[in-house]
Amino acid sequence: MQSELFHEITPLKQSDCFWVAKRLKSCFDFPLHYHEEYELNFISNAKGAQRVIGDHIGEIDDLELVLVGSNLPHAWFTNNMNSKRVNEITIQFHKNLFSDKFLKRDQLSFIRIMLEKSNQGILFSTESTMHIMHRLRDLNQKLGFDSVLELISILNFLSRSVKMTLLSDSTFNNVNKFNYNSRRIEKALAFMDQNFDKTITLSDVAKLNNMTDSAFSRFFKTHTGKTFLDILIEKRLGHVSRLLIESPLSIADIAEQCGFNNISNFNRLFKKKKGFTPNEFREEYSNISRIFI
């Protein structure tokens, strides 16, 4: 199976910092696509519409605010939506709007971390969305330098939101940019990326860092917020999703190639994470890619 992806050339000009579009619509009619620019997308009154971000497929509620990273496939579809008056605000800004050196300053650390996480797509909580949506609506009323300051202020507020949901698996987009500021963690993650298709244990990675299993397990959880096994499974499922979309291989062959030796355990883990069986996911993504062909 080969899924079609549309490369969007956005309206954002090189001479501008960002671009804003406000729309009143009755349906979602843009295909699954990607672009280099970051995108902050706000949607209201579209309960039942379908959200596709990377290898995530889900149904949205009345309010929706998502930050999409550079070159991450994404789209929204009408699906089970009944509303005929949907409000959408799309803000796109250049991936190099903030230089790496600028983002590494302490005062920008929250924004830097958020932009790194956006490579998986970030869904913000309803509370954060309600708090910021009036500023999103008014952003295009500001001009020049004031508009740029307001965008940075909006991003700063969102970057400090307590509740963020990462939508796509970290390896799906083939971009691993998140910086944990730890050589031990980076070494562990690099080892996992290189050997995800093999049998890997906590002991293997602990030995790389000359640590005991228990000490490394605590260290890893403290720095990443997840267990070693959680991240290993996430990395493997990201590769699985990519192959389900792009490869004609059987599901059993894909599972084996991505390090899952037990097919029933693989099916259970995939269904728990994605909400679909591997076969349902493949069919759903295939249907999505054909909608506008």
Beta strands, then each sheet from edge to edge (+ up, - down):
strand 1: 6-7
strand 2: 18-25
strand 3: 33-34
strand 4: 38-44
strand 5: 50-53
strand 6: 56-59
strand 7: 63-68
strand 8: 74-77
strand 9: 86-93
strand 10: 122-124
strand 11: 164-166
sheet 1: 1+ 3+
sheet 2: 2+ 9- 4+ 7- 10+ 11-
sheet 3: 6+ 5- 8+
end
